[in-house]
Amino acid sequence: VGAVKQRHMRFLDTIRKALRAKQINFYGFSYGTYLGQVYATLFPRNLRRAVFDGVVDHRGVWYENNLDQDVAFQKSIEVYFDWIAKNDAVYHLGSSGEDVEKLYYSEQDKLRAEPAGGKIGPPEGTDIFLQAGYYVSGWEKIATPLAKWVQKRDVAALTALYDDIASVGDDNGYAIYLAVQCTDTPWPQPFARVLADNVRVAATAPFETWGTAWYNAPCQTWRAPARLPVAISGAAAPPVLLISETLDAATPYSGALEARRVFGNSALV
């Protein structure tokens, strides 16, 4: 089992001891569901109840999971394009999902040649639309600036939306992300393999594939050593409530199905 992850979980168990609790209840979402699976594997008798919300597939941490995300985000963004098309009377961006998708990539090509406001190019455009894969509640907020940009070349609406999701503190968050992502598990070598895998996935899931690839590219040369992951087992774990949705792009539904298999006393909703 992974020495680093075991150490992290022992820190968590130290908190349990400090609280003088015989057992703890655990709630984790996204990455937290992986931590929960590790804790349940290492300290099953110290866990009373657990909820894993948006369940990570432990088999793919983290390289394969990123490729799975690309496929899931593609599915979600196509659902979003269909929604925009259904509301064509409002947005006038196309009467079919395919038309909206073509328009989106056409605009991305234009931004590659000339970034909007000197700051919004294809990567920033992807960052903006990525939010649609996470939050249905923000669909209108994203579609309206796109319509203003396409129809009126309204730079202000587009840049305001990007500024709303980006901040000067993002570099700190990104550094922490890489420190975890690049050391939880070994990253594949050589880079030629990574390129080949992403070319393959991008053929059918172009929306997010290259954004994910370059976002995680520093892991290829990360200097801190990576460790082997914990072998997840739910054999001795208490009942676990698994929460997932079939269109979850960040933590694809297959992760919840695998957790239900591993944690035999679990329930999936």
C-alpha positions as CSV (number, residue, x, y, z in Angstrom):
1,V,0.0,0.0,0.0
2,G,1.1,3.6,-0.6
3,A,3.2,4.9,2.3
4,V,2.2,8.6,1.8
5,K,-1.5,7.9,1.7
6,Q,-1.3,5.7,4.7
7,R,0.5,8.5,6.6
8,H,-2.3,11.0,5.6
9,M,-5.0,8.6,6.8
10,R,-3.1,8.1,10.1
11,F,-3.2,11.9,10.5
12,L,-7.0,11.6,10.1
13,D,-7.1,8.8,12.6
14,T,-5.1,10.9,15.0
15,I,-7.9,13.5,14.9
16,R,-10.3,10.7,15.9
17,K,-8.1,9.9,18.9
18,A,-7.9,13.5,19.9
19,L,-11.6,13.7,19.9
20,R,-11.7,10.6,22.1
21,A,-14.1,9.0,19.6
22,K,-14.2,5.3,19.2
23,Q,-15.5,5.7,15.7
24,I,-16.0,8.6,13.3
25,N,-18.5,9.4,10.6
26,F,-17.0,10.5,7.3
27,Y,-18.4,12.6,4.4
28,G,-16.3,13.1,1.3
29,F,-17.0,14.4,-2.1
30,S,-15.0,14.1,-5.3
31,Y,-11.3,13.6,-4.2
32,G,-12.6,13.2,-0.7
33,T,-14.4,10.0,-1.7
34,Y,-11.0,8.5,-2.6
35,L,-9.7,9.5,0.8
36,G,-12.7,7.9,2.4
37,Q,-12.1,4.7,0.5
38,V,-8.5,4.6,1.7
39,Y,-9.5,5.3,5.3
40,A,-12.2,2.6,5.1
41,T,-9.6,0.2,3.8
42,L,-6.9,1.0,6.5
43,F,-9.2,1.7,9.5
44,P,-12.5,-0.1,8.8
45,R,-13.2,-0.6,12.5
46,N,-12.7,3.1,13.3
47,L,-15.4,4.1,10.8
48,R,-19.1,4.2,11.9
49,R,-20.8,5.5,8.8
50,A,-19.6,7.0,5.5
51,V,-21.1,9.0,2.6
52,F,-19.2,9.2,-0.6
53,D,-20.6,11.9,-2.9
54,G,-19.4,12.0,-6.5
55,V,-17.4,8.8,-6.3
56,V,-13.8,8.5,-7.6
57,D,-12.9,5.3,-9.4
58,H,-10.0,4.0,-7.3
59,R,-8.7,1.9,-10.2
60,G,-7.7,4.9,-12.3
61,V,-6.0,7.4,-9.9
62,W,-5.1,9.6,-11.5
63,Y,-4.0,9.3,-15.1
64,E,-6.7,7.0,-16.3
65,N,-9.3,8.9,-14.4
66,N,-8.4,12.1,-16.3
67,L,-8.9,10.3,-19.6
68,D,-12.3,9.1,-18.3
69,Q,-13.2,12.7,-17.4
70,D,-12.5,13.8,-20.9
71,V,-15.1,11.3,-22.2
72,A,-17.6,12.3,-19.5
73,F,-17.2,16.0,-20.1
74,Q,-17.8,15.5,-23.8
75,K,-21.1,13.8,-23.1
76,S,-22.1,16.6,-20.7
77,I,-21.2,19.4,-23.0
78,E,-23.1,17.8,-25.8
79,V,-26.2,17.7,-23.5
80,Y,-25.6,21.4,-22.9
81,F,-25.3,22.2,-26.6
82,D,-28.6,20.4,-27.1
83,W,-30.2,22.6,-24.3
84,I,-28.9,25.7,-26.0
85,A,-30.4,24.5,-29.3
86,K,-33.8,23.9,-27.6
87,N,-33.7,27.5,-26.5
88,D,-32.7,28.9,-29.9
89,A,-35.5,31.4,-29.7
90,V,-33.5,33.0,-26.8
91,Y,-29.9,32.5,-27.9
92,H,-30.0,32.2,-31.7
93,L,-26.9,30.0,-31.7
94,G,-28.3,27.0,-33.7
95,S,-31.4,24.9,-33.8
96,S,-29.6,21.6,-33.2
97,G,-26.9,20.5,-30.8
98,E,-24.7,19.7,-33.7
99,D,-25.1,23.3,-35.0
100,V,-24.3,24.8,-31.7
101,E,-21.2,22.5,-31.3
102,K,-19.9,23.5,-34.7
103,L,-20.4,27.2,-33.9
104,Y,-18.6,26.7,-30.6
105,Y,-15.5,25.2,-32.3
106,S,-15.6,27.8,-35.0
107,E,-15.5,30.6,-32.4
108,Q,-12.6,28.8,-30.7
109,D,-10.7,28.9,-34.0
110,K,-11.3,32.6,-34.3
111,L,-10.1,33.2,-30.7
112,R,-7.0,31.2,-31.5
113,A,-6.2,33.7,-34.3
114,E,-7.3,36.8,-32.3
115,P,-8.1,36.5,-28.5
116,A,-11.1,38.4,-27.4
117,G,-10.1,41.5,-25.5
118,G,-6.5,40.3,-25.8
119,K,-7.1,37.7,-23.1
120,I,-9.7,35.1,-24.0
121,G,-8.3,32.5,-26.3
122,P,-9.3,28.8,-26.8
123,P,-8.0,27.7,-23.3
124,E,-9.9,30.4,-21.6
125,G,-12.9,29.7,-23.6
126,T,-12.7,26.0,-22.6
127,D,-12.4,27.1,-18.9
128,I,-15.6,29.1,-19.3
129,F,-17.6,26.3,-20.8
130,L,-16.1,23.7,-18.5
131,Q,-18.4,25.1,-15.8
132,A,-21.4,23.8,-17.8
133,G,-20.2,20.3,-17.1
134,Y,-20.2,20.9,-13.4
135,Y,-23.3,23.0,-12.7
136,V,-26.6,23.0,-14.6
137,S,-27.5,26.0,-12.5
138,G,-25.0,28.1,-14.5
139,W,-26.2,27.2,-18.0
140,E,-28.0,30.5,-18.7
141,K,-25.1,32.5,-17.2
142,I,-22.7,30.9,-19.8
143,A,-25.0,30.9,-22.8
144,T,-25.9,34.5,-22.6
145,P,-22.3,35.9,-22.9
146,L,-21.6,33.5,-25.8
147,A,-24.7,34.8,-27.6
148,K,-23.6,38.4,-27.0
149,W,-20.1,37.6,-28.3
150,V,-21.3,35.7,-31.4
151,Q,-23.9,38.3,-32.4
152,K,-22.5,41.6,-31.2
153,R,-18.8,40.8,-30.5
154,D,-19.5,41.9,-26.9
155,V,-16.1,41.4,-25.3
156,A,-17.1,42.8,-21.9
157,A,-19.7,40.0,-21.3
158,L,-17.2,37.3,-22.2
159,T,-14.3,38.6,-20.2
160,A,-16.5,39.3,-17.2
161,L,-17.6,35.7,-17.2
162,Y,-14.0,34.5,-17.4
163,D,-12.9,36.9,-14.6
164,D,-15.7,35.5,-12.5
165,I,-14.2,32.0,-12.6
166,A,-10.5,33.0,-12.4
167,S,-8.7,34.8,-9.7
168,V,-5.2,35.9,-8.7
169,G,-5.1,33.1,-6.1
170,D,-5.7,30.3,-8.7
171,D,-1.9,29.7,-8.9
172,N,-1.9,28.6,-5.3
173,G,-4.7,26.2,-5.8
174,Y,-3.1,24.8,-9.0
175,A,0.3,24.3,-7.2
176,I,-1.5,22.3,-4.4
177,Y,-3.4,20.3,-7.0
178,L,-0.2,19.3,-8.8
179,A,1.6,18.4,-5.6
180,V,-1.2,15.9,-4.8
181,Q,-1.9,14.7,-8.4
182,C,1.7,14.2,-9.3
183,T,2.7,12.3,-6.2
184,D,-0.4,10.2,-5.2
185,T,0.5,7.7,-8.0
186,P,3.3,7.4,-10.6
187,W,2.7,9.2,-13.9
188,P,3.1,7.3,-17.1
189,Q,6.4,7.6,-19.1
190,P,7.5,8.4,-21.7
191,F,5.5,11.5,-22.7
192,A,5.0,9.9,-26.2
193,R,2.5,7.5,-24.5
194,V,0.6,10.4,-23.0
195,L,0.4,12.2,-26.4
196,A,-0.8,9.0,-28.1
197,D,-3.4,8.4,-25.4
198,N,-4.7,11.9,-25.7
199,V,-4.8,11.9,-29.5
200,R,-6.9,8.7,-29.3
201,V,-9.3,10.2,-26.8
202,A,-9.5,13.6,-28.5
203,A,-10.7,11.9,-31.7
204,T,-14.1,11.4,-30.0
205,A,-13.9,13.7,-27.0
206,P,-12.3,16.9,-28.2
207,F,-13.9,19.4,-25.8
208,E,-11.7,18.9,-22.8
209,T,-9.0,16.4,-23.7
210,W,-6.1,18.7,-24.5
211,G,-7.0,21.1,-21.7
212,T,-6.7,18.2,-19.3
213,A,-3.5,16.9,-20.9
214,W,-1.7,20.2,-20.6
215,Y,-3.1,21.0,-17.2
216,N,-1.5,17.8,-15.8
217,A,1.6,17.9,-18.0
218,P,3.9,19.0,-15.1
219,C,3.4,15.6,-13.6
220,Q,5.7,14.2,-16.3
221,T,8.7,16.0,-14.7
222,W,7.5,16.5,-11.1
223,R,10.6,16.1,-8.9
224,A,9.0,14.8,-5.8
225,P,8.7,11.0,-5.8
226,A,5.3,9.4,-6.5
227,R,4.1,6.4,-4.4
228,L,2.0,3.4,-5.2
229,P,-1.7,3.8,-4.3
230,V,-3.4,1.9,-1.6
231,A,-5.1,-1.3,-2.7
232,I,-8.8,-0.5,-1.9
233,S,-10.8,-3.1,-0.1
234,G,-14.3,-2.8,1.4
235,A,-14.3,-6.3,3.0
236,A,-14.3,-5.0,6.6
237,A,-15.9,-1.6,6.0
238,P,-19.2,-0.5,7.5
239,P,-22.2,0.4,5.3
240,V,-21.4,3.3,2.9
241,L,-23.9,5.6,1.2
242,L,-22.8,6.3,-2.4
243,I,-24.2,9.3,-4.2
244,S,-23.7,9.8,-7.9
245,E,-25.3,10.9,-11.1
246,T,-25.1,9.4,-14.6
247,L,-24.1,12.7,-16.2
248,D,-21.4,13.6,-13.6
249,A,-18.5,14.8,-15.7
250,A,-15.8,15.3,-13.0
251,T,-16.4,11.9,-11.3
252,P,-17.9,9.6,-13.9
253,Y,-20.7,7.3,-12.8
254,S,-18.5,4.2,-13.4
255,G,-16.6,5.2,-10.2
256,A,-19.8,4.8,-8.1
257,L,-20.5,1.4,-9.7
258,E,-17.0,0.2,-8.8
259,A,-17.3,1.4,-5.3
260,R,-20.6,-0.4,-4.9
261,R,-18.9,-3.6,-6.1
262,V,-15.9,-3.1,-3.7
263,F,-18.0,-2.0,-0.7
264,G,-20.5,-4.8,-0.5
265,N,-22.5,-3.2,2.3
266,S,-23.0,0.1,0.3
267,A,-26.1,1.6,-1.2
268,L,-26.0,3.7,-4.4
269,V,-28.4,6.5,-4.9
